[in-house]
């Protein structure tokens, strides 16, 4: 839905950055007080009264419309959801009435926050009013998606991948620990496992029974299609050099001893468009949203004086460069560099 696109555009601009806090904030103007709430229409149903002020059906509708779509659906589906929401509105009003009686609506901090909130609400109203015009600029054809893919090949690179099964026999890091295996005990268990494998035991069954790696234990010790560069160097070297299908010699890592069986390897490649189309479409839409937003800002800046006295950092990342789906798989915990099993 386009409203989601609008929210993305808003995130790129209004909501993505917190306003810089001035070193010497100017005092609020005397007239910067909260606007009076419009009087309810005679036919507008009153849902609650707090401090003599009514909360009407129109108030509920306005607050309801500000909720994300998923929350609105949940509220409608939940029995008594509307009544609970109205109760929360009334309790919020109760707090507000108390705060006003204490003069908290006159503080400089409140006035600045009020002004900021009014700006954000007006910006939302403007984006809603211009929704159809912006939507027409966000159309994305298959040719646009393919063009994005062709011109952003770096975003679709897949590194060398390996699939391995391993059994970790952990070694306690501190000899004073009461639980865990010593180095000698771990070597003895590894030797027992090697003997079982020679007798015909299945590697995955032994991994499920004996491996100390919780990340792969229940999967028969398997890590499928993972970038080995994220692993412990000794483990990664074995994964990249051992013969496929054979269990190699024990490998010592910072976690203990591993028996490793390489299941397969895939060379680095550019992911073909057919496989990457969904990701390319998502990234292309992000880029299009950024483009539409930048164009809108450029138009408004020609019409309205605009100046940033504190420029944005030159190394700030651009939103559309962050891929929604990474082609680089996550590293397993057990053999990863510097992590804990």
Secondary structure, 3 states (H helix, E strand, C coil): CHHHHHHHHHHHHHHCCCCCCCCCCCCCCCCCCCCCCCCCCCCCCEEEEECCEEEEHHHHHHHHHCCCHHHHHHHHHCCCHHHHHHHHHHHHHHHHHHHHHCCHHHCHHHHHHHHHHHHHHHHHHHHHHCHHHHHHHCCCCHHHHHHHHHHCHHHHEECCEEEEEEEEEEECCCCCCCCCECHHHHHHHHHHHHHHHHCCCCHHHHHHHHCCCCCCHHHCCEEEEECHHHECHHHHHHHHHCCECCECCCEEECCEEEEEEEEEEECCEECCHHHHHHHHHHHHHHHHHHHHHHHHHHHHHHHCCCCCCCCCCCCCCCHHHCCCCCCCCCCCCCCECCCCC
